[in-house]
Amino acid sequence: MDDQEPHPGGDPEANDEAITQALRRSLVALVGLGVLAGTAVWWLQRRPEARGVAPAPLASPVQPARKGPQPPKVRFTDITRESGIRFTPVNGARGAKLLPETMGGGVACFDLDGDGDADLLFVNGVEWPDAPDQGWPPATAALYRNDTPASGPIRFTDITAGSGLDVPFYGMGVAAGDMDGDSRTDLLLTGVGGLRLFRNLGDGRFRDVTTPAGLPASSSGWSTAAAWLDMDRDGDLDLFVGHYVEWSPDMDREVNNQLVGVGRAYGRPWLFPGTFPALYRNDGPASPGAPPRFTEVSARSGLRIRNPATGQPMAKTLAVAPIDLDDDGWMDLVVANDTVQNFVFTNRHDGTFQEVGAQSGLAFDAYGQTRGAMGIDAARFRSDRALGIAIGNFANEMNALYVAQPARDALVFADEAITEGIGPASRLLLKFGLFFFDYDLDGRLDVLTTNGHIEEDIEKVQPNVRYRQPAQLFWNGGGDQTFVGVGPDDAGPDLFQGIVGRGSAHADFDLDGDPDVVMTQVGGPPLVLRNDQALGHGWVRLRLVGNGANPEAIGAWVHVRTEDGRRISRQVMPTKSYLSQSELPLHLGLGRGKILEAKVRWPDGQETPFVAPAQRTTVVRQ
């Protein structure tokens, strides 16, 4: 009877309680209607705008002032020209507004010659076939060897000519990995119309082995993000390749996307059909000295996800994070999709994967809606070692930061971008590149995003948005709100100059112990930014050497315990950000502490303890 309402004719106290309960219910109903109405309005605003209708600008929420620790004073210095970089990408843009032109390309920081420092490869596009002949050689990717002298300024030398990489191809992304176990890093280029696989022959030379390796050298597909990973734990590296949308120049012209006051504009992803990602199993060489043969296992592996309503391919992939999500020793995949749900593929240990994006909470935002996902990275960024998946999203959409939640026998993530401090401040920017790194060597992972819009004339329809946009740096200070925004006063103005940013990566180019940064852009040269921090923090640089066909130990984990009680975990994984690759050696900032215990868990599950003196590079062998 306790759940029944009092009779109106009862005692006064009971009547007062009845009135109070009725008011509460009315208020709850009104709030519920308000939430529904607000959600409906938000949904209508979030839907793709009709052709010829300018999207309404959104005001960026104000991030409250942070109490507690403040970012340290460091400086990133633009050394692009003085380091010898003379690359400017080609995208074929001549007013036709074809979608690939605005997507940009990636960058790879990798050791091409085994001398211990990071070299650079910039992916490039080409002119479209109907472009007028300009009388100069076709554009190609650009390869720069790191020739930095000991204790000298960072210096790169262009060795593209004669490298074997100097072939025309409308490239997008790059994946770096030792596919044949010969201790030389090979390269895969993705792009419009197929793939290009280059075997590293040493001495700065590469050979195109796409066809003998069994990969599609030419196709109508548009490949984007790619990653090397040992998906079946057989010791060698398999290959994941994401695809964006089903596209052709004729389809793009037929779509004829328009913006009021601008005219023809770059098409939106929802105007084009979805695709499937591809997974290629490494079956080893057919004969001694031959490149490995790859067998496509996309269908049988469970990666071909269809729209349940239409039955058509769903994926519109721009980034991928290979990561062992459930700590079972097998590589899983988090796939960032543009305007459709993200995918989470958990490894079933038998060559197949199960897609659990919706169940895990990673597929949508907190309101159950999709976002325009661009760049991605995964890391254990907090003192509680919770795994975080950070994703850079489109303009008027915040960064996402999905954090693993305590749950028994289940993968559960919640988007904590707002409470952790990387959400509201990012809303207006269009985020492409994104990665975790410890720029101040305090032992906590920070976040950098590389930003830039897709429309040159966006200011005509959204006055508060710019085509060229600054990067955003978020310092990890720990505490209740993990991240705080860093500006020019704390990191120097060079990092925050406006660019049409796309790919990004980090590497210690001068081997001084701190990570430097490289960012690519559309229609302009990349930025190479030297990290000039001088905080006196300790660090170790770890280069892992594995047994067998994966000598770069891609997928291994390093676990460290410091004297001040912190536990640091890092995965060996070059694939991160947007279409890009960061260097393989791990940088562990130690702050003022020292390492007490350290071990490696190799991709095959074996564990190796090691000792790593501070302020130097240590090689750990399996």
Summary of the structure (lengths in Angstrom):
residues: 622
radius of gyration: 25.2
end to end distance: 69.8
largest distance: 97.2
contacts: 2088
relative contact order: 0.14
helix: 12%
strand: 35%
